[in-house]
Amino acid sequence: MNSKNIYADTVSAINVNNGIVKMHLVAQSPNQGVTNNNDEAKFDELGEITMPLNGFLYMLSVIEGLMQDEKMKDMIERFQKAGIIPSEQDIKKAQTK
């Protein structure tokens, strides 16, 4: 088995077709300078993860369990207070715009 560790900043898209899920991995471009305005981040494509739908659904259940962990809840709350990640209220505000 060929094992690789890949660092990705986020997933840019998830596509599902005929029971196959493809998640497109991206990393923030090193060519983007630091700015003080609200410019959108530029991302470089890294590749994709392809898996069967049942594997993807199992992954979601693992993530759901992780989100219920008290340590994870605490970390999310601290990141929200620090402004590193948006709060649920921030997300709702953005969705209503």
C-alpha positions as a LaTeX table, in Angstrom:
\begin{tabular}{lrrr}
\hline
Residue & $x$ (\AA) & $y$ (\AA) & $z$ (\AA) \\
\hline
Met1 & 0.00 & 0.00 & 0.00 \\
Asn2 & 1.27 & 3.45 & $-0.93$ \\
Ser3 & 0.86 & 5.68 & 2.13 \\
Lys4 & 1.23 & 9.47 & 1.85 \\
Asn5 & 0.74 & 12.30 & 4.29 \\
Ile6 & $-0.76$ & 15.33 & 2.57 \\
Tyr7 & $-1.36$ & 18.65 & 4.31 \\
Ala8 & $-4.42$ & 20.51 & 3.01 \\
Asp9 & $-5.83$ & 23.78 & 4.30 \\
Thr10 & $-9.36$ & 22.84 & 3.30 \\
Val11 & $-11.63$ & 21.04 & 0.88 \\
Ser12 & $-12.77$ & 23.26 & $-2.00$ \\
Ala13 & $-15.50$ & 20.98 & $-3.33$ \\
Ile14 & $-17.19$ & 17.64 & $-2.77$ \\
Asn15 & $-18.78$ & 15.84 & $-5.70$ \\
Val16 & $-20.90$ & 12.69 & $-5.55$ \\
Asn17 & $-21.65$ & 10.67 & $-8.68$ \\
Asn18 & $-22.82$ & 7.05 & $-8.95$ \\
Gly19 & $-21.88$ & 6.27 & $-5.33$ \\
Ile20 & $-18.36$ & 7.70 & $-5.61$ \\
Val21 & $-17.36$ & 10.76 & $-3.57$ \\
Lys22 & $-14.53$ & 13.07 & $-4.64$ \\
Met23 & $-13.17$ & 15.68 & $-2.25$ \\
His24 & $-10.92$ & 18.32 & $-3.82$ \\
Leu25 & $-8.03$ & 19.29 & $-1.53$ \\
Val26 & $-6.46$ & 22.75 & $-1.61$ \\
Ala27 & $-3.74$ & 24.70 & 0.18 \\
Gln28 & $-3.51$ & 28.44 & 0.57 \\
Ser29 & $-1.22$ & 29.79 & $-2.12$ \\
Pro30 & 2.22 & 30.81 & $-0.85$ \\
Asn31 & 2.20 & 33.51 & $-3.55$ \\
Gln32 & $-0.58$ & 35.42 & $-1.81$ \\
Gly33 & 0.85 & 38.16 & 0.33 \\
Val34 & $-0.53$ & 39.17 & 3.71 \\
Thr35 & $-3.19$ & 41.86 & 3.35 \\
Asn36 & $-5.25$ & 43.91 & 5.77 \\
Asn37 & $-8.37$ & 43.90 & 3.62 \\
Asn38 & $-10.97$ & 41.22 & 3.04 \\
Asp39 & $-9.49$ & 39.77 & $-0.16$ \\
Glu40 & $-10.49$ & 36.16 & $-0.67$ \\
Ala41 & $-7.72$ & 33.67 & $-0.09$ \\
Lys42 & $-6.15$ & 32.13 & $-3.19$ \\
Phe43 & $-5.76$ & 28.36 & $-3.15$ \\
Asp44 & $-3.63$ & 25.88 & $-5.06$ \\
Glu45 & $-5.15$ & 22.52 & $-6.03$ \\
Leu46 & $-3.41$ & 19.61 & $-4.30$ \\
Gly47 & $-5.42$ & 16.71 & $-5.66$ \\
Glu48 & $-8.46$ & 14.78 & $-4.61$ \\
Ile49 & $-9.57$ & 12.00 & $-2.33$ \\
Thr50 & $-11.87$ & 9.48 & $-3.97$ \\
Met51 & $-13.89$ & 7.04 & $-1.89$ \\
Pro52 & $-17.10$ & 5.03 & $-2.01$ \\
Leu53 & $-20.22$ & 6.66 & $-0.57$ \\
Asn54 & $-20.38$ & 4.22 & 2.37 \\
Gly55 & $-16.80$ & 5.15 & 3.35 \\
Phe56 & $-17.64$ & 8.85 & 3.13 \\
Leu57 & $-20.75$ & 8.39 & 5.30 \\
Tyr58 & $-18.71$ & 6.46 & 7.86 \\
Met59 & $-16.16$ & 9.32 & 7.86 \\
Leu60 & $-18.99$ & 11.76 & 8.59 \\
Ser61 & $-20.09$ & 9.67 & 11.58 \\
Val62 & $-16.50$ & 9.70 & 12.90 \\
Ile63 & $-16.39$ & 13.51 & 12.52 \\
Glu64 & $-19.79$ & 13.84 & 14.21 \\
Gly65 & $-18.46$ & 11.87 & 17.18 \\
Leu66 & $-15.38$ & 14.08 & 17.31 \\
Met67 & $-17.56$ & 17.20 & 17.35 \\
Gln68 & $-19.28$ & 15.89 & 20.49 \\
Asp69 & $-15.97$ & 15.48 & 22.35 \\
Glu70 & $-15.62$ & 18.02 & 25.18 \\
Lys71 & $-11.99$ & 18.82 & 24.28 \\
Met72 & $-13.00$ & 19.58 & 20.69 \\
Lys73 & $-15.94$ & 21.72 & 21.81 \\
Asp74 & $-13.59$ & 23.67 & 24.09 \\
Met75 & $-11.04$ & 24.18 & 21.32 \\
Ile76 & $-13.72$ & 25.39 & 18.88 \\
Glu77 & $-15.05$ & 27.83 & 21.47 \\
Arg78 & $-11.55$ & 29.22 & 22.12 \\
Phe79 & $-10.89$ & 29.60 & 18.37 \\
Gln80 & $-14.23$ & 31.39 & 17.93 \\
Lys81 & $-13.52$ & 33.80 & 20.80 \\
Ala82 & $-10.10$ & 34.54 & 19.29 \\
Gly83 & $-11.70$ & 35.20 & 15.88 \\
Ile84 & $-9.78$ & 32.39 & 14.18 \\
Ile85 & $-12.96$ & 30.63 & 13.06 \\
Pro86 & $-16.46$ & 32.08 & 12.69 \\
Ser87 & $-19.10$ & 31.54 & 15.35 \\
Glu88 & $-22.51$ & 30.11 & 14.49 \\
Gln89 & $-23.92$ & 33.66 & 14.70 \\
Asp90 & $-21.28$ & 34.89 & 12.22 \\
Ile91 & $-22.24$ & 32.12 & 9.81 \\
Lys92 & $-25.96$ & 32.92 & 10.12 \\
Lys93 & $-25.25$ & 36.62 & 9.48 \\
Ala94 & $-23.26$ & 35.78 & 6.37 \\
Gln95 & $-26.01$ & 33.49 & 5.08 \\
Thr96 & $-28.66$ & 36.21 & 5.38 \\
Lys97 & $-26.66$ & 38.74 & 3.34 \\
\hline
\end{tabular}
